[in-house]
Amino acid sequence: MAALEPFAAYGTVGLAEEGFAAVAEAYGRRLDGLFTERPVPFRRLDGGDYGRDMRLREGVGRPGASGLALHTR
């Protein structure tokens, strides 16, 4: 399995019919591209970038990267 960018619909509480239609259309486009969308390039746990303690090995990340950017290639 590969991770894809999430799909989120914000402000859906009390969403009017037109807004629902727009969200449904966007979700349909997302589903249409499910098998062609490029996955998020996360580092693999078993790829040698992480130690046995599940921490990123020193010197593996990009200089200046922090947060989630440390865990993507």
Contacts in CASP RR format, 6 or more apart in sequence:
PFRMAT RR
TARGET T0000
AUTHOR 0000-0000-0000
METHOD contacts of the structure
MODEL  1
MAALEPFAAYGTVGLAEEGFAAVAEAYGRRLDGLFTERPVPFRRLDGGDY
GRDMRLREGVGRPGASGLALHTR
2 39 0 8 1.000
2 40 0 8 1.000
3 39 0 8 1.000
3 40 0 8 1.000
3 42 0 8 1.000
4 34 0 8 1.000
4 37 0 8 1.000
4 39 0 8 1.000
4 40 0 8 1.000
5 37 0 8 1.000
5 40 0 8 1.000
7 26 0 8 1.000
7 27 0 8 1.000
7 30 0 8 1.000
9 23 0 8 1.000
9 26 0 8 1.000
9 27 0 8 1.000
12 23 0 8 1.000
15 23 0 8 1.000
40 72 0 8 1.000
41 72 0 8 1.000
41 73 0 8 1.000
42 71 0 8 1.000
42 72 0 8 1.000
42 73 0 8 1.000
43 49 0 8 1.000
43 50 0 8 1.000
43 56 0 8 1.000
43 60 0 8 1.000
43 71 0 8 1.000
43 72 0 8 1.000
43 73 0 8 1.000
45 54 0 8 1.000
48 57 0 8 1.000
49 56 0 8 1.000
49 57 0 8 1.000
49 60 0 8 1.000
49 61 0 8 1.000
50 56 0 8 1.000
50 57 0 8 1.000
51 57 0 8 1.000
56 70 0 8 1.000
56 71 0 8 1.000
61 70 0 8 1.000
62 69 0 8 1.000
62 70 0 8 1.000
END
